């Protein structure tokens, strides 16, 4: 009897399993993740980002790119041979003004045989560096040129990290100062605040200097005029007379100086000779 009951139970189970249909999903079904309180969609797998989420991703990506932007200090040194140094220096000044730059220094020197030399140092916004350098190179014959780009990104990022850390320290010290219970605690905290503030001022000063050098590139320009080729000139009677008179005057002046120089020696020599002659006459008499 027990065996017949067992066989009937197994037969009913198999029939139920074979008649069951598989689970079907409609094509309109969408998987929706379970959201817990305080959890955002960013941490949920397979979720489709909304437009707001996409905007948030773009904003964070932009900030990361800004942090990773390189900080480059551009400088250039160029030597140019020009026909007129004074006019070319003014042209360099005009180029600096055209690109919203400024003149850092300007000097012009008169050399031998009216040959002038000069130097001009300008600073232009970094985005106009190449254009300004090309314009300056076109004012004459370039003798030499050098361009350098100093990457200060690592130093700048390190300064930013120090600034943020010290700013947090300063905030904490100010909170401690407001909770000070006795004079000793207040003096200790004030000393730390002064130390942190001094270091912050140094960092801000360095960052300001780097920002200025990064935003405004430096171009140093050396100007010179070509050597004049001398040609032999013909002789003229007035020129010969003038040179002869000048030579005579120079000779007279030289002789006068020589006489004045030797006069004490001549006087001493004459006095000695006179004494010698007197002694010789006295012995003979």
Secondary structure by P-SEA (a helix, b strand, c coil): caaaaaaaaaaaaaaaaaacccccccccbbbbccccccccccccccccccaaaaaaaaaaaaaaaaaabbbbbbbbbbbbbcccaaaaaaaaaaaaaaacccccbbbbbbcccccccbbbbbbccccaaaaaaaaaaacccccbbbbbbbbaaaaaaaaaaaaaaaaaaaaaaaaaaaacccaaaaaaaaaaaaaaaaaaaaaaaaaaaaaaaaabbbbbbbbbbcbbbbbbbbbcaaaaaaaaaaaaaaaaaaaaaaaaaaaaaaaaaaaaaaaaaaaaaaaac
